[in-house]
Amino acid sequence: MPPILAHGALGPYDELIFLGVAVAFLGMMGISWLRSQQIEDAEFDPRQSDGEHFELE
């Protein structure tokens, strides 16, 4: 298997490690994006206060 993305002392396995890290990173970014979309979709009422936040004038 010719080296395409990475090369090193692990031989063909460093390609798999590199691709595995890339897949894990993209997966975490996807999960983060989905969670941020769910937070934006949730209704936010600025009049409700939990005591830690206050309305700016």
C-alpha positions as CSV (number, residue, x, y, z in Angstrom):
1,M,0.0,0.0,0.0
2,P,1.7,3.2,-1.1
3,P,1.6,6.1,1.5
4,I,-1.0,8.6,0.6
5,L,-1.6,10.9,3.6
6,A,1.1,10.0,6.1
7,H,4.3,8.1,6.4
8,G,6.4,7.0,9.3
9,A,7.8,4.2,11.4
10,L,4.5,2.4,11.7
11,G,4.4,1.5,8.0
12,P,0.9,1.1,6.6
13,Y,-0.7,1.4,10.1
14,D,0.1,5.2,10.4
15,E,-2.3,5.7,7.5
16,L,-5.1,4.0,9.4
17,I,-4.2,5.9,12.6
18,F,-4.3,9.2,10.7
19,L,-7.6,8.4,9.0
20,G,-9.0,7.3,12.4
21,V,-8.1,10.5,14.1
22,A,-9.6,12.5,11.2
23,V,-12.9,10.5,11.4
24,A,-13.0,11.0,15.2
25,F,-12.4,14.7,14.8
26,L,-15.1,15.1,12.1
27,G,-17.5,13.0,14.2
28,M,-17.0,15.2,17.3
29,M,-17.4,18.3,15.2
30,G,-20.6,16.9,13.7
31,I,-22.0,16.1,17.2
32,S,-21.1,19.6,18.4
33,W,-22.8,21.2,15.4
34,L,-26.0,19.1,16.0
35,R,-26.1,20.0,19.6
36,S,-25.7,23.7,18.8
37,Q,-28.6,23.4,16.3
38,Q,-30.8,21.9,19.0
39,I,-29.9,24.7,21.4
40,E,-30.8,27.4,18.8
41,D,-34.1,25.6,18.1
42,A,-35.1,25.6,21.7
43,E,-37.3,28.6,22.6
44,F,-35.5,31.2,24.7
45,D,-37.5,33.6,26.7
46,P,-35.2,36.5,27.9
47,R,-37.8,37.5,30.5
48,Q,-37.1,34.4,32.4
49,S,-34.2,34.8,34.8
50,D,-32.4,32.3,36.9
51,G,-30.8,34.9,39.1
52,E,-27.4,34.7,37.5
53,H,-28.3,36.8,34.4
54,F,-30.0,40.1,34.2
55,E,-31.3,42.2,31.4
56,L,-29.1,44.9,30.1
57,E,-30.7,48.3,29.4
